[in-house]
Amino acid sequence: MTSKSDLPLAQRPDADLPGHWLLARLGKRVLRPGGVELTTRLLSAAGITGSDVVELGPGLGRTAVDIAAAEPRSYVGVDDNSTTSALLQSAVATSGGRLVAADAAETGLDTGSADVVVGEAMLTMQGEKAKKAIVDEAFRVLRPGGRYAIHELGLMPDDLSDGIKDDIRKEMARAIKVNARPLTVAEWTDLLTSAGFEVRSVDLAPMALLQPKRVVADEGFLGALRIVFNALTHPAARKRVLGMRRTFNRYRDELTAVAIVAVVPTESK
């Protein structure tokens, strides 16, 4: 007998869908903790124009659109999800790029084939071993001097107690139905430097994913109205969204969005 969790995402009921895919079903296109503004700053710091760019987990394709607009030399999107949105397909066509069906930890791409690797809101969803594997793969794919740009959910302050970290992770898992494991800013930087990267920049923004002001800023007024309408007409989805929002609000002082650009050293030390 097939369980609900074994069903394809498109067939799962609202009550059982992972939080980010539930929001996408309601019409939300920007699913990054720091919103469009932090993504824009991240891509600027990474230096997309004229670079060979790999995006890990492009998802719906919202960031791929911004990457294409920055005119990279090449674009490769790596995603193990067979479902590709029209927005992502359009961005790939605009950039003259391609999509690769592979895991972010085993992309199959050539060593030293990229100038920039971008990954947003994906490492947060992985356990410790998977995080390390993905970061190691990004390091392998990048050339010396290449930049790894990540945008993830962070915890603060850096000395936040393990007990509170565990509480946040457990409550988020219940709310979004994904075992999200955000890290403190210090832990994110340690993860990168332990793989051999040098951290170039760290940028923070409020984690306001479901706050009305952020939703309008990210989706536009009409997009925000569409999301509200869809939530109002789908009771199970509305209940889930309100539950996620309560969890985010409960820990608003401990949650942040963090964007980091880390560089592969040009010379071994």
C-alpha positions in Angstrom: 0.0 0.0 0.0 1.4 3.4 -1.0 1.7 6.0 1.8 0.9 9.6 1.3 4.6 10.5 1.7 5.4 8.1 -1.3 3.0 9.9 -3.6 4.5 12.4 -6.2 4.4 16.0 -4.9 1.7 17.0 -7.2 -0.6 14.3 -5.8 -0.1 14.8 -2.1 -2.8 16.5 -0.1 -2.2 20.0 1.4 -2.0 18.6 4.9 1.0 16.4 4.0 3.0 18.5 1.5 6.4 19.8 2.6 6.0 23.5 3.5 7.9 25.0 0.6 6.0 23.0 -1.9 2.7 23.9 -0.2 3.5 27.6 -0.6 4.4 27.0 -4.2 1.1 25.3 -4.7 -0.6 28.4 -3.3 1.2 30.6 -5.9 4.3 31.7 -4.0 7.3 32.0 -6.2 10.0 33.3 -3.8 10.7 30.7 -1.3 14.0 32.1 0.1 14.2 33.1 3.8 15.7 36.5 3.0 13.4 37.2 0.0 14.3 38.7 -3.4 16.3 41.5 -1.8 18.8 39.2 -0.1 19.1 37.1 -3.2 19.8 40.2 -5.3 22.6 41.2 -3.0 24.0 37.6 -3.0 24.1 37.3 -6.8 25.8 40.7 -7.0 28.4 39.7 -4.5 29.0 36.4 -6.4 29.7 38.1 -9.7 27.4 36.3 -12.1 28.0 38.4 -15.3 30.3 36.6 -17.7 30.7 33.6 -15.4 30.0 29.9 -15.8 27.3 29.4 -13.3 25.9 26.2 -11.7 22.7 26.5 -9.6 22.0 23.6 -7.3 18.3 22.9 -6.7 16.8 25.7 -8.9 13.3 24.6 -7.9 10.6 26.8 -9.4 13.2 28.9 -11.3 12.8 32.3 -9.6 16.5 32.7 -9.0 17.4 31.2 -12.3 15.5 34.2 -13.9 17.7 36.6 -12.0 20.8 34.7 -13.0 19.8 34.8 -16.6 19.2 38.5 -16.4 22.8 39.0 -15.2 24.1 37.5 -18.5 26.3 34.6 -17.3 28.6 33.0 -19.9 26.8 29.7 -19.2 24.2 28.3 -16.9 23.6 24.7 -15.6 20.7 23.9 -13.2 21.2 20.7 -11.2 18.0 19.2 -9.7 17.0 15.7 -8.8 13.3 16.6 -9.1 11.9 15.6 -12.5 9.3 18.4 -12.3 10.5 21.6 -14.0 8.4 24.7 -14.0 7.7 26.9 -17.1 9.5 29.7 -15.3 12.7 27.6 -15.0 12.5 26.3 -18.5 12.1 29.9 -19.7 15.2 31.1 -17.7 17.3 28.2 -19.0 16.3 29.0 -22.6 17.1 32.7 -22.0 20.5 31.9 -20.7 21.2 29.3 -23.4 21.8 26.9 -20.5 20.8 23.4 -19.6 19.3 21.3 -16.8 21.0 18.2 -15.3 18.9 15.6 -13.4 21.3 14.8 -10.5 21.7 15.0 -6.8 23.5 18.2 -5.5 26.0 16.0 -3.8 26.8 14.1 -7.0 26.3 16.4 -9.9 28.4 14.5 -12.5 29.8 17.9 -13.7 33.5 18.2 -14.5 35.9 19.2 -11.8 36.8 22.9 -12.0 34.1 23.6 -14.6 32.3 26.6 -12.9 33.1 30.1 -11.7 30.1 30.4 -9.5 27.9 27.8 -7.7 24.6 29.1 -6.3 22.5 27.2 -3.8 19.5 28.7 -1.9 17.4 27.3 0.9 18.6 23.8 0.2 21.4 23.1 2.7 19.1 24.0 5.5 16.9 21.0 4.6 19.8 18.6 4.9 21.4 16.7 7.8 25.0 17.2 8.8 26.5 14.5 6.4 24.4 15.7 3.4 25.4 19.3 4.0 29.1 18.4 4.0 28.7 16.3 0.8 27.0 19.1 -1.1 29.5 21.7 0.1 32.4 19.4 -0.9 30.8 18.9 -4.3 30.5 22.7 -4.8 34.2 23.0 -4.0 35.1 20.2 -6.5 33.1 21.8 -9.3 34.5 25.3 -8.8 37.8 26.6 -10.3 40.4 28.2 -8.2 39.0 31.7 -7.4 35.4 30.4 -7.9 32.6 31.5 -5.7 30.1 29.5 -3.8 27.0 31.6 -3.0 24.5 30.3 -0.5 21.3 31.8 1.0 20.0 29.8 4.0 18.1 29.9 7.2 20.2 30.9 10.2 20.0 30.9 13.9 21.3 33.6 16.3 23.1 34.5 18.3 26.2 32.3 17.7 26.1 31.0 21.3 22.4 30.0 21.1 22.0 27.0 23.5 21.7 23.5 22.0 18.4 23.2 23.8 16.8 26.1 22.0 18.3 24.9 18.7 16.6 21.5 19.2 13.3 23.1 20.1 13.4 25.3 17.0 14.2 22.3 14.8 11.5 20.1 16.2 8.8 22.8 15.9 9.9 23.6 12.4 9.8 20.0 11.4 6.2 19.7 12.7 5.2 22.9 10.9 6.8 22.5 7.5 7.0 18.6 7.5 10.7 18.7 6.6 13.6 18.1 9.0 15.1 21.5 8.6 18.4 22.0 10.4 19.4 25.7 10.3 22.8 26.7 11.7 24.2 29.7 13.4 26.2 32.1 11.2 29.4 30.8 12.8 28.3 27.2 12.1 27.6 28.1 8.4 31.0 29.7 8.0 32.7 26.8 9.7 30.9 24.3 7.4 32.4 26.2 4.4 35.9 26.8 5.7 36.2 23.1 6.8 35.7 22.2 3.1 38.5 24.5 2.1 36.6 27.7 1.2 37.6 31.2 2.3 34.6 33.2 3.4 34.5 36.5 1.5 31.2 38.1 2.7 28.3 37.4 5.1 25.0 39.3 4.7 21.9 39.0 6.9 18.3 39.9 6.5 15.2 39.3 8.7 13.5 35.9 8.2 10.1 37.3 7.2 9.0 34.8 4.6 5.3 34.9 5.6 5.0 38.5 6.7 2.6 40.5 4.6 5.1 43.3 3.8 7.7 40.7 2.6 5.1 38.7 0.6 4.1 41.9 -1.3 7.7 42.9 -1.9 8.6 39.4 -3.2 5.5 38.6 -5.2 4.0 41.9 -6.1 0.5 43.1 -5.0 -1.4 40.9 -7.4 0.7 37.9 -6.6 0.1 38.4 -2.9 -3.6 38.6 -3.5 -3.5 35.3 -5.5 -1.8 33.6 -2.6 -4.3 34.9 -0.1 -7.2 33.9 -2.3 -5.8 30.4 -2.7 -5.2 30.0 1.0 -8.7 31.2 1.8 -10.3 28.7 -0.5 -8.1 25.7 0.7 -8.8 25.2 4.4 -6.1 22.5 5.0 -3.5 24.7 3.3 -4.6 27.8 5.3 -4.2 25.9 8.5 -0.7 24.8 7.5 0.4 28.3 6.5 -0.9 29.8 9.8 0.9 27.1 11.7 4.2 27.9 9.9 3.7 31.6 10.5 3.1 31.0 14.2 6.3 29.0 14.5 8.3 31.6 12.6 6.9 34.4 14.8 7.5 32.4 18.0 11.2 32.3 17.2 11.6 35.6 15.3 14.4 36.7 17.6 16.4 33.5 17.0 15.8 33.1 13.2 17.6 35.1 10.5 18.3 34.8 6.8 22.0 34.5 5.9 23.8 34.9 2.6 27.4 33.9 2.3 29.9 34.1 -0.6 32.9 31.8 -0.1 35.8 31.5 -2.4 38.1 28.6 -3.6 41.6 29.7 -2.8 43.8 30.4 -5.9 46.9 28.9 -4.2 47.2 26.0 -1.8 48.5 26.9 1.7 
